[in-house]
Structures are given as structure tokens and as C-alpha cells.
Amino acid sequence: VMLPFTKFEAMGLGARFAWALALLCAGRADGVATGVAGGKSPLPPSSRQVALGRIQAMRRQAVMLPSELEPAPLSPTVAVDEGEIEYPGPLSGPQRLLRAATFWSRALPIVFSYLQLQASFNVRERMGETLDEAAMELEWDAQHTMGAAKLKETIETLMGFYVKTGQIIAARVDLFPRQYTDALSGLTDYVDAMPASLVKRVIEQELLTGTETFSDVFQWFDDEPLGAASIAQVHHARLTHKYGGMEVAVKVQRPAIEPKLLGDIANLKALAKPLRSVPSIPVDYYVVFSELEAQLADEFDFVKEAAAMERIGAALLRTPSGEPCQSPVRTPLPVANLVTRRCLVMEYMDGIPLSRAKAQMEKRGIDPDGPEAQLFALKLLRALTDAFGRSILETGFFHADPHAGNLFVMKDGSIGLIDFGQVKQISGRAREALAKVIVALADRKSDDDPDELALIGRLSLELGVVLKPDAKPEGPAATAMWLFDGSVDKLPGGYDMGELSPNSPVMELQSFPQDLVLVGRATVLIKGIAARLGVKWSLAREWAPIARSVLEQQRNPPRPGRTRFRAVLRTMREWCKGRAEKVATRLSPALRRRLASAVLRLRKLRGLE
């Protein structure tokens, strides 16, 4: 089949490239088909006809026009008034190829534009021109704005796992230019929504039993989603009295999304694998994507998510010794008997996502840079530090997908944590080694004492961190400080704190323990919030009391059945703090601003900032 030249000429470069590769695959398929048909294939006779059918279908797809080869939508068109919803199988080979080619045909020009701008600066400098730093900064800003817009457009076109990548970039305000984090921040909690009719059919298929109807389960159901993400979307509803009559959030998985997202991450792994030996790439992204792939596979099972939600929520409400305590964050609870692999009904969290908090503040007349906003940001930083510190160190089981769309600002001012699809359990040995690293970092008297650095370095290596053979002796300790102590400006060995700096300790990493990849993701979120606030935040110092308690209880397990006096005092202190915060929310805006300013001044006087 020949493609008319006029149509080929009208294609874009990326479409030509994708079409040519697909046709090449069809040509290779011809050779395979010939071998199979001629009996030269090692396949058993019963499998040959299946193989021939798939090869012929691949060839038919490969010779289609590129307009016919558009990537399949993430939410397939389904006749919601006919029978059960079909869950299509994985994308075909040509479709996966085109999807990957579409991404790189759009992403590579962004990379090349940066290289071109840098090359122009280099040429001008060699020609003796004195470059004005302010003018260069303006050109880089313009480049960032253009690159961010193109990357956002690419992600919104392809969706899938590329949205997850965009969410990670949006959270890295300490690493990526502001133009990128601002442009991609909208990806954190709202993507393209499925039609309500499709959502209801999935719910009916997953939840209803026997002769039950939709109205037997729900008093009312809001057709407008609360949020739509790459894997699922969530709706607000109220259950009937038969199921408790409470307000709930209903999470519904997109049909056919699993094979598409796993295909996307397979493309990223294939790209990252040959880059493992490139010296200028500071992080082994193949390990990162492999860990995310393993987590992503569990994220498609909402029964596992419900169990994780209950487990983390219960753990945060008690100390390791079993005493009740105040949880630093609020977590929803699943509704019994209304959870399946593709549908999850849970407690409704009455608040707004952190990604929309700035707009909500402006709507209420609160200055996003004013004292009230700063005080809330400090409260958020404290809540996340405590929640993740306790989860990681006390049980080793923690929320592994923290981003602004999964953090809620509740109406009472508390912090909510949702979406437990990605969780991680680290081993007891890794948890103990991490606790020892945290304590050693917090107890050090200086940043250049050889004995202290040797201890921190040895403990870091016990975690599984492997550095290059020619790394400086201070490399392991500098890596631990870079990851868990944002209060330092200069690292031992002359290393820089900047992750992409040529002199960063990350550049010395040969491999990073897969068990701790998602621990690093949580620390990145907290470091990013601290960087936005301009606060020098040491996770080592903040997590040290938790780490010491964990190590002490490993040496001397607590005796059950005893209520300690300090536990009673802690409960009273937390109750008083909660009452004070509740009273503060009832004050007039002017009084709240004055109170927030006074609290911030007091914190500075006490050296807490």
C-alpha cells in the first residue's frame, strides 16, 4: 500500500517519523509471517494461526494514515445503554510506538531549544562579547516560559503516566524553574473527566448486587467530579440509610487505563536504561521508574488502597507503644461492603486541594504572601514532617504519592491526606538503618568533624547507597545531609546543595537503594514546601525524636496495658492546641492577620525560623 506523496508531505516531522517506524515494523512482520507460514517457526501449530492473525492486524494498522493512528483515548467511548462496559486490552504494537514517537517528537525540540540558546551564549562569549547577566536571565526566562507551555501541551495531549511525571515536576519548586512548576501545577488534581453516564455504569457494574438499583445505594450523586486524575476520578455523593446515610467520595477507575499507563512507564524505562552510564545524569532514573512501575501496578487495585488507607490512618492515631495520640493529618475511612478493585466509596473530606488553596485565599481576601498564609504554610510543613516521619520510621508503611492534589486544606484548618493508591513498605532493617542516620545527623556538632562524618557515611552505606569508586571520602555523609538536612548551605567535601550542580553529591551516586526511592520522594515534597517558604528545614532535626523513640523501643519493648502520665499530658496539650486553633478561625480577618503576625514574630524571637 502506497501513501500518496501529497499526504505524506503534509505531515509534521513527528507524524512522518512515527508512520515510517510503524511501516518498518510491518515490513519486519512480513518476514516473520513468511517464516511462520512456511513452517520454519518454533511455535507449535496451534499457535501459528494466532500469530499470523496478529501479524496481519499489525500490518493493516501500520499502513494506515497517521490520522487513523492517533493514540487511543484514555477513556474509551462506550455505549453506556448497552450491556456491560468492556475493558479493552493493551494498545497494539504500532499504537504504543506512535504514542512514544509523539512524545519524543514534541519533547526533543524543547531540549534542543535549550541547547541552542546555551550554544549561542558560548559563541558570543568566544567572540569577545561581554554578556550582560540581566539580559541573559531575561532570555532564559523566555525560554523557560516557552518550554513549560510546550511540555504542558504535550502532557495534556498524551495524558497517562506523563501526567504523573508532570506532577513530580510541579512539586520540585526547589529544582525546576518557576515557569515549569506554575504551568504544571494544574495537573496535580484535575485531568480530563469521564462522562457521568460512564461513571455510573462502572459503579453499577462494580457495586450493585442482585436486583439493587443505583438509587438503592445513593440518595444523591453529583455528576460534576470533585477531581479527575490519570487513573480515576472522584464524585461527591450521599449514601442511603441502608448504607449509613453519610456523605461520601466515590472513586471510579477509568476503563482500560491500566495497560496504557504501564505502556507509558515501559517507554520511560526503556529510555532511562541506556542513560544509567551517562556521567551528566545525576540520578539513576531507571531505578526510579522501576520502583514507580511496581507501585503503579498496585494503584489499580482499590481493595489494596482501602486497606492501606485504614492502616496508615490507624497507625497515626496511636504511638508505637499503643497509646492514643493526635494524628498530624486527617485521612478518610473506606465504607465497608462498598469497595471493589475498580470502585472505592470512602468518607468525604470537606476541604479543598492544596493546589487550589492560593486561589481560594485570594477569593476570601487573604494575601497569599501575608502572615496568615505564611503561618498556615508552616503548619502544613509541620504536619507533613510529622506524618511522614512517623509513617516511615515507626511502621515503615507510608503514603508514596505526595503532591498538591493529594493534600487537602480542611474547613477547620487541619490538613487532609487522600489517595492511598501508592504506598510503600520498607524493611525493618532499612527502617532501623534510616533511624540511625537521622540520629547521627541531628547529633553532629559540626559539618566537618572527621569522626562524625565517618559515622554518618558508614550508616549511609548501610542503607545501600553506593557511590562511584572515585568519590570523595565525604561523599556518603554529604549525600545523607543533602537528602535529610536542608538547613545547611555548604556540604562537607566542598559539595553543593543544588541537585543539578556539577558539584552535587548526587553526581557521585552509582546506585540508590530501591527501597528508599519513595522515601526520597516524600522528603522532596517537604523540602519543596520549605524552599517556597524560604525556611531552612532540617528533616534530620525534626525526625530525630521519632528516630530515637523507635530505636529505644527496639532495645526495650514497652510493656502493654500501661498508660503513662506523659501520654495524658500530651493528649491535654493537643486538645488545648486544637481548641485555640478553632477559636482563631472565628475571629475577624483583621484580628486573624494581627494574631498571625504576632505568632510569626514570636517564632523568630524563639529562633524557630
Secondary structure, 3 states (H helix, E strand, C coil): CCCCHHHHHHCCHHHHHHHHHHHHHHHHHHHHHHHHHCCCCCCCHHHHHHHHHHHHHHHHHHCCCHHHHCCCCCCCCCCCCCCCCCCCCCCCHHHHHHHHHHHHHHHHHHHHHHHHHHHHHHHHHHCCCCCCHHHHHHHHHHHHHHHHHHHHHHHHHHCCHHHHHHHHHHHCCCCCCHHHHHHHHHHHCECCCCCHHHHHHHHHHHHCCCCCCHHHHEEEECCCCCEECCCEEEEEEEECHHHCCCEEEEEEECCCHHHHHHHHHHHHHHHHHHHHHCCCCCCCHHHHHHHHHHHHHHHCCHHHHHHHHHHHHHHHCECCCCCECCCCCECCCEEEEEECCCEEEEECCCEEEHHHHHHHHHHCCCCCCCHHHHHHHHHHHHHHHHHHHHHHHHHCEEECCCCHHHEEEECCCCEEECCCCCEEECCHHHHHHHHHHHHHHHHCCCCCCHHHHHHHHHHHHHCCCEECCCCCCCHHHHHHHHHHCCCCCECHHHCECCCCCCCCHHHHEEECCHHHHHHHHHHHHHHHHHHHHCCCCCHHHHHHHHHHHHHHHHHCCCCCCCCCHHHHHHHHHHHHHHHHHHHHHCCCHHHHHHHHHHHHHHHHHCCCC
